[in-house]
Amino acid sequence: MNYIAETGALKKAGLSIVILLFICCRGFAQAQNVPVNFRVDNLICEYKINPIAVDAANPRMSWKLITQDRNIQQTYYEIRVGTNAVSLTKGKDLIWTSGKVPSDESAHVYYGGPMLTSREKCYWQVRVWNNKNQVTPWSMVNFWKMGLLKQEDWSAKWIQDNYQSDTTGGPSPMFRKTFKLDRKIRAAHLYITAHGVFEAQINGKRVGNDYFAPGWTSYNKRLQYQVYDVTSLLRRGENATGVTIGDGWYRGYTYNRKKNVYGKKLALLYQLEIVYTNGKRELITSDKSWKVAYGPIRSSSFFDGEVYDARKEKSGWTEPLYKDATWDTVKTDESIKSNLITTIGPTVKKHEKFLPLKVFTTPAGEKVIDFGQNLVGWVQFKLKAKTGDTIRLFHAEVLDQKGNFYTKNLRTAKQEITYVFKSDSAETYEPHFTFQGFRYLKVVGYSGPLDSTNIATYALYSDMAQTGKFSTSNPLVNQLQHNIQWGQKGNFIDVPTDCPQRDERMGWTGDAQAFVRTATFNMDVAGFFTKWLKDLSADQHRDGAVPYVIPNVLDSVSSAASGWSDVATIAPWTIYLAYGDKQVLQQQYESMKAWVGYIQLHSRNYLWDTGNHFGDWLFYAGTNYEDGAALTDKNLIAQAFYAYSTQLLINAARILKRGDDVQKYTQLLYNVKKAFQSEYVTPNGRMISGTQTSYVLALNFDLLPENLRESAAKRLVNNIQDYDEHITTGFLGTPYICHVLSRFGHTDIAYDLLMKESYPSWLYPVKHGATTIWERWDGIKPDGSFEDPGMNSFNHYAYGAIGDWMYRVITGINTDENSPGFHRIIISPHPGGKLTSAQAELETLYGRVKSAWSIDNGIFTLDVIVPPNATAEIVLPSVTDQITENGLDINTEKEITGIQKIGNDEHLNVGSGTYHFVYTLKTFGKHVN
Ligand code: BGC
């Protein structure tokens, strides 16, 4: 029974009220024709379950319909919002009610009540009606709480230590305060942020389970604060709190060893708001009464690791009885607070744990542990040594040809943990303000045994729910999918980074645009990208240039590059498609427009052929870097992305009903395409760069006249065959190559590329033991040697962009662009590549979508799940004979409509439900067995 979600409220309400409610609701339900198995669940607000710091003026609510019945559509919904969980269920103390709204929207429905104020807590529930004239009971009660909406809500002052010199790379200051609470506490919330990254404690307990908070944003313009419900950590009487701050992204080392990017001084902003049971409020804030000292963290840096001297720990420092007489005073700082914003995306949390797979000595005599997975996170140990002994831990992604520990590709990043023991007993440790990209750990200074009882590693990444699953009958392809997912985990650390190990770890825009669509299939990245895109807008130059990295820590001069800066249009459009989120288009519209404006400004006669571009980064260079058949003209690429960004801007304008812009940019697009054709395409359709990427971009972005497209696709196929069915594209061509092949009827060639095991290909690294996606096609060369260590990451997600094709084409799960967010689904599987089965699932805002096919002796079976309130078009491939669904001829099932044969494929429409299709497959080509 789920009428009240909040356990606290449940307890308070008492069992009798609950029973009463249950009876009332049942009674009410029966009167309204409520079937037992039709209900509403999974209520979220602004993509979160019960968020406690919302700053949207009109928060958006989403819910899922739960039913086993087929063909269920929502026809009406009713939302009610109130001030109290219990009275809400009686329809009392309401702030707002939507009334019964005729609508099939169950995602992103706006709150439409009176303006909400800071800290206001809104309880809400919803019920829906369906096309079978049924109504659900009122849902469980969920809530959202507003954040601090005005600058005046902050009474806290920024505080800093008084230590004078530039201490970047030095010890982490610890701030401490004691306070007395003289009444019984009803609720307490901590609003906190830092210049730096923080870890807070109250009365000896860690506050929350976030790491690297407040996350990375364009700090000077947007600084997130976090909110924690800390009621259970406080007590009546004496209390103490403490916060440690590390350099983090605020002032720690970044690209080219630049430091202090946002400022030199670490600082804390802390506001603890307590409400007593008598309603009285109390505030504990950061101010001059706090004290500060250095402790065991002697230095911390994302690139370099952490130096921790346990002898300098201040045991009990966040307990009230701790003696802080030797601690120093703090100073207050008048830093701005107008940049404070609530946390939109998921925070970084600790995830999978890995135990040693193998502990061994390398040929060079070094003690190394293999954890079996190239992961991003840190080590945790419980080891015993002698007071003052030092253990040093080094992190590496790979071993070299001889089996030795290899760190050259980390460039200047040290990735080292140094720990000094404080006693002769076993000590437990994990780092604080650093993360490493590694699979192997080299241990120096510790001679005792190391095994799964005393050492482990944890992966840390943004807390995105895993929404997608994909697997096939081919283990190598499954490993590729594993590698793509781990590439995403390791590089989604608050911002989408290029790599997590060497001295970069920045939000490179080109990498993010290449991978964003795949990312939406693996995990819920809606909040993650919504937040990052706001930083993109914030850091976009006045002339519309989108910096190479976001947040922009590189030089402030106006810089932009095709295929990189285009993330400004590609990412919002992708998030819109994946989640049906119009607001992200609204939010980014001016930025999208400004980006296209920048290109216009730098073009002559609609041709963009100026500026510095990275081109088709890390394409297959062959034996000769200037290999004509793989090297794509950079200006051709720029022009192609000019058109694509313009197209996406038109799409967004259409959705947002900006008719003038649709017209204006449609005209622009026409001219941009014409300029592309006259500059880069011969009248017969030959591109001036005869490369895979060149044809892929031209075809994917519809840049060629209709009559030249088929032949261009054929040229692409020829090029691929000239390379013995190897891929030669770089970051820009790779995401689209298989899509283009499929679109023009060459899925068999796309499968050839996917299944190729020799270099360059996706499975080549898999065959070489990769557990993540490599930056280069040949990070480890066929002879076992490494690529140039200056640029050889083994955890770079860009080439993982094939994941999108795997979901959308192999298992064929897609959203209809006219009804995005999988409200209308297209299930169009494409067997091939000698696969005997493939299955994928995707948790969408409507519920779980599934497409799973198998081939056995020429019999094709397809299992499909369409969630309630969604519909689907199913395309059954290569049909010869009668198709059955759950044993029945599909023509006899009234829920299956619009049956139509197009070519060899059977198209049909279904509503929600579970379907099981079986038929004999027409053999086509070498790829179906
Ligand atoms: C990064 C790339 C990035 C590129 C731009 C590299 O150093 O690691 O992934 O997109 O620079 O050229």
Residues whose N, C-alpha, C, O or C-beta is under 5 A from the ligand:
A	BS01	BGC	D498 W508 G510 D511 F614
